[in-house]
Amino acid sequence: MKSPKFVALCLACLLLLGLTSGQENSPTILISEFVYDPFQQDELYEWIELLVVSDVPIDAEQYKIGDEETIGGGEGFVRFPRGTVLEPNQVVVVAQSAVDFKADVGIFPHFELQDSTPDVPNMRPVSLLASGNIMLANSGDEIIVLNERNQPIDRISYGESTAFMSPSIQTVGRGYSLERFPPNCDTNLASDFRPLQDPSPLLVPEYGECKTLAQANTEP
């Protein structure tokens, strides 16, 4: 019989292969907007918005998001609550604190990272991937979305981090968000995102025609 330590090592190797392999050609969930340096100067006001780019519902309870690019590192990875099904074209917000998000925006997010209210489901930590919590650094960080097989379906880096984009998405001022535009397009380049002085969680622009990677690379 295989020892628990051997099984855990094998699982970690599989997860590492997933995190370091290339993105799938047809991502089903994209990072559509995020705030890493809230106007309130409080990390509890951070949030990440996701867009479901899919023609069919997604059984998402094993889908994960995180900011740790190295298996077993000290940042965070979480997965959706059990039974979560995401609908085609649905916009989903994962906030640090649902209570603080509502105080800022006026409505609750779909999910929260910290347990601030029983009215909003909590994301579930994935300790095999990372040992800490998701906290988006102001100087630069990463956001990663994994599918149920731990394959990356979207991942970005901003500021000082060039883990997945080089050059990375430029940092913005306090209170700004970074928004994907068009929201349904992914070239894996920093130019996929634009700064917003007035963040707009739960609202995405109209879908646009996606450029090929070659077209995106030739733009000034």
C-alpha positions, 0 to 999 in steps of 0.5 A, spaced: 500 500 500 502 506 498 504 511 504 500 517 505 506 521 504 507 518 497 500 519 495 501 527 497 507 527 493 504 524 487 498 529 487 503 535 488 507 533 482 500 533 478 498 539 480 505 542 478 504 540 471 497 543 471 500 550 474 506 550 469 503 547 463 500 552 457 493 555 458 487 551 454 486 554 447 478 555 449 478 558 456 471 558 460 472 562 465 476 569 465 478 574 470 474 580 467 476 585 473 479 586 479 481 591 485 488 590 488 489 597 492 482 599 494 480 606 495 479 605 503 486 602 504 484 596 507 485 589 504 478 587 506 475 591 500 479 587 495 475 583 489 476 579 483 470 579 478 470 573 473 466 572 467 463 565 464 465 565 457 461 558 455 455 556 452 453 551 457 453 551 465 459 549 468 460 544 474 465 549 478 465 546 485 473 544 483 474 550 479 480 554 483 482 561 483 489 564 487 495 568 487 500 563 488 504 561 482 508 556 486 506 549 488 506 549 496 507 557 497 505 562 502 500 565 498 493 563 497 488 558 493 481 557 494 475 553 490 468 554 489 463 551 494 460 544 493 454 544 488 456 551 485 454 551 478 456 557 473 451 559 468 453 561 461 455 569 460 455 569 468 459 575 472 461 572 478 465 576 484 469 573 489 470 579 494 475 578 500 469 580 505 462 580 503 460 585 508 465 590 506 464 589 499 456 591 500 458 597 504 462 599 498 458 597 492 451 596 495 450 589 494 453 582 496 458 579 492 457 572 490 462 569 494 467 571 499 474 569 502 473 571 509 467 569 513 464 576 514 456 574 513 452 567 513 448 570 507 454 569 502 458 562 501 465 562 503 470 559 498 474 553 500 481 553 501 486 548 497 492 547 502 495 542 497 496 548 492 498 554 497 498 555 505 496 562 506 491 567 504 489 570 497 492 578 498 493 582 492 499 585 493 499 593 491 506 592 488 505 586 483 502 579 484 498 574 480 491 571 479 490 564 476 484 560 475 484 553 474 479 548 472 477 541 475 483 538 472 488 543 475 489 546 468 490 553 468 484 557 464 486 564 465 492 567 469 495 574 469 500 578 472 501 585 474 506 590 477 512 587 479 510 580 477 512 577 470 510 570 472 505 570 466 506 576 462 512 580 460 511 586 460 506 585 466 499 589 466 501 596 469 499 598 476 494 603 477 492 608 482 489 607 489 481 606 488 482 604 480 480 597 478 483 593 472 478 591 467 479 586 461 476 589 454 473 586 450 471 582 456 471 575 452 478 576 449 484 573 452 491 574 448 495 573 454 498 580 454 497 586 458 494 589 453 488 585 454 486 590 460 485 597 461 484 601 468 478 604 470 477 610 475 470 608 477 470 600 478 464 596 475 463 590 479 458 585 476 457 590 470 461 588 463 462 591 457 459 588 450 463 582 447 467 584 442 471 581 436 477 578 439 484 579 436 489 574 434 495 573 438 499 576 432 494 582 431 495 584 438 503 583 438 503 588 432 499 593 436 503 599 438 
